[in-house]
Amino acid sequence: MKKFEFSLVESEVKIVLEALCELESRMSKICETSNDEDEIADIGNDLIEVRLLLDPLREKAIEKYGENIVNFSREAL
């Protein structure tokens, strides 16, 4: 398997994490609510791949930047 590497600053990591979390949420909801077994299987397989990317990325980001890196709230402090 070929490897693709690049570096991101904190704000970019936050954007990627938020997008992956949103994608995971939407895919999970489809799997929970769909009546189409083929759709559930296809989305479910993709959901596994998203989680395999998201989980270690989230863990490393929290280690480096702290818990606030996964706070995606738009509310004013």
C-alpha positions in Angstrom: 0.0 0.0 0.0 1.3 3.4 -0.9 1.6 6.0 1.8 0.6 9.7 1.5 2.0 12.1 4.1 1.4 15.8 4.7 1.4 18.1 7.7 -1.4 20.2 9.1 -1.6 23.1 11.5 -4.0 22.9 14.5 -6.9 24.7 12.8 -6.6 22.4 9.8 -6.7 19.3 12.0 -9.8 20.6 13.7 -11.5 21.1 10.3 -10.6 17.6 9.2 -11.8 16.1 12.5 -15.1 17.9 12.4 -15.7 16.8 8.8 -14.9 13.2 9.6 -17.1 13.3 12.8 -20.0 14.7 10.7 -19.5 12.0 8.0 -19.3 9.3 10.7 -22.5 10.6 12.2 -24.4 10.7 8.9 -23.2 7.2 7.9 -24.1 5.8 11.3 -27.6 7.3 11.1 -28.1 5.7 7.7 -27.1 2.3 9.0 -29.5 2.7 12.0 -32.5 3.8 10.0 -32.3 2.3 6.5 -34.4 -0.7 5.5 -32.2 -1.4 2.5 -29.8 -4.2 3.4 -27.5 -3.4 0.4 -27.3 0.3 1.5 -26.6 -0.7 5.1 -23.8 -3.1 3.9 -22.2 -0.5 1.6 -22.4 2.4 4.0 -21.4 0.1 6.9 -18.2 -0.9 5.1 -17.4 2.7 4.4 -18.2 3.6 8.0 -15.6 1.1 9.2 -13.0 2.8 7.0 -14.0 6.3 8.3 -13.6 5.1 11.9 -10.3 3.5 11.2 -9.1 6.9 10.0 -10.9 9.0 12.6 -10.2 7.2 15.8 -6.3 7.3 15.7 -6.4 10.9 14.3 -8.7 12.0 17.1 -6.5 10.3 19.7 -3.3 11.9 18.3 -4.9 15.3 18.0 -6.1 15.3 21.6 -2.6 14.2 22.8 -1.0 17.1 20.9 -3.6 19.9 21.2 -5.8 18.9 24.1 -9.5 18.1 24.4 -10.7 21.4 22.9 -9.5 20.1 19.5 -12.7 18.0 19.3 -15.0 20.8 20.5 -16.8 21.8 17.4 -19.4 24.1 19.1 -20.1 27.4 17.4 -21.5 28.9 20.6 -19.9 32.1 21.9 -17.9 31.6 25.1 
